[in-house]
């Protein structure tokens, strides 16, 4: 019984909100455009720009550009809170991203397996039969790829 009463009350409220919205929308659609001001309707010429007497006035000088050295820029990159001091946390924060990339399981502990992930992944890829040993043929697949040699200019004339 209570559900039916609440459902009926909710339906009435939705209908009332819809009627108010519909009437408000109709008033804005059917409403007339606001009238133009008399000076805008009467003249088709553009307005003149305001002028000022600036003879003898001098503005504020722009700030001097300072030469910032390489060490100053490097210091400012590390000094995150701009207090002209680098804390241990600020110094180590640069390494946090690299650490998180190495920490595969996200436990903030770096195991040897996680640290040597490139070698571990290379071993797993080369170990075709999964016996945790590499044969000569499997080991040969881990050989670094040869880089293409740059073309040398011919010095013959």
N, C-alpha and C positions, 0 to 999 in steps of 0.2 A: 504494500500500500504506500509506504514511504517512497519507494523508488518511482512509482507512478506519479506521485505528487511532485517529486523533484524533477522528473522528466518533463511534466507539463509546465512547470515554472521555468525551466531552462528553455523550452520551446517558445514560450511567451516572451522571454527576454531577448532571444535571438530575433524574433519577429519585430519587436520594438526597435532593436538596434538597426535592423535592415531598413525599416521605414525612415528612421532619422537619417541614415546614410543616404538613402534614395532622395529624400527631400533636400538635403544639403547639397547633393550633387546637382540636382535639377536647378537649384537656385544659382549655382555658379555657372552652369552651362547656358541658361537662358538670360542671365544678367547682361545688362548693357555695358559696353566698354566705358571706362572712365572718361569724362570729358577732357578735352585738351585745354591747357591754360590759354588765356587770351593772347598773350604775347607770342606763344608758339604757333597758334593758328594764324595769326595776322602776318607774321613775317616769314619769308622763305629764305632770307639771307642768313649766313652763318654768324654766330656771335663773335665779337672781337675778343681777342685774348687780353687778359689783364696785363698792365705794365707797371713797372716799379722804377724809381729813380735809384740807380746803383752806382752813381758817380762817387768815387772816394771810398767805397766799401771794399773790404778785403776779407775773404773767407779764411777759414781755419786751414793751416798748412797740413798737408797729408803726413801721416807718420813716416818716419825714416825706416827704410828697409834695412834689416840687419843681415849680416852674412852668418848663416848657420852652417857650422862645420859638420863633417861626417860623423864625428863622435857625438856631437850635440843631438843630431837627428837620431842616432842609434840609442842614446840615453833616453830621449823622449819617447821612443817606441816602447821601451821597457817600463818606464815610469808611468803606469796606468792612472794613478790617482793624482798626478801632477803636483806632488809635494816636494819635488827636487831631491828625493831620496828613493833608492830602489830597495824594497824589502826582499827578503828571501822568497816570499810567495810570488812577488812580481817576477823575480828572476827565473823561478822554476816553472811559472805558468806557460812559458814558451814551449816547454817540453811535454806538457800535459797532453796535448793533442796527439803527439807521436806515441806517447805511452798508451793512451786509450786505443789507438789503432793496433798496437801490439797485443794488448790485453784482450784476447779473443773471448774469454768467458766472463769478462766484466767484474771480476772479484777483487780488483786493485792489487793483485799479486801476479807478478810476471814470472812464469815458470820457464825453464830452459826450452821446453817445446814451443812456447809462445814466442820467446826471443828468437829462436832459430827457425821461425815458421817457413821462410823461403826454402831452406834446405830440407826441412821436413816435407813440405809440399812437393819439392823436386824428387825426393826419395820415393814418396807414395806414387807419384806419376810414373816413375821409372820401374818400380817393382810391379811388373805386369802380372805375375802369378800370385802376388800377395803373401809370399812366404817370409817376408821381412829380411830377405837377403837379395843382393844384386849379383847377377851373373855378369860375365864380361859383355855380353850383348846388351843386357839391360843398362849396365853402367855406361856404355857407349852412347846411349840416348841422352845422358846428362851433359855431354860435351857442350861448351858454350858455342853459340852460333857465330860463324865467321862474319865479321863486318865487311861490307863491300869496300874495296880499296878505292880511294879517290883517284880520278883519272889524272895522270901526270901529263903535263904539257910537253909536247915534243920540242926538243931544243935543236933539231936538225934544220939546217938551211942550205 
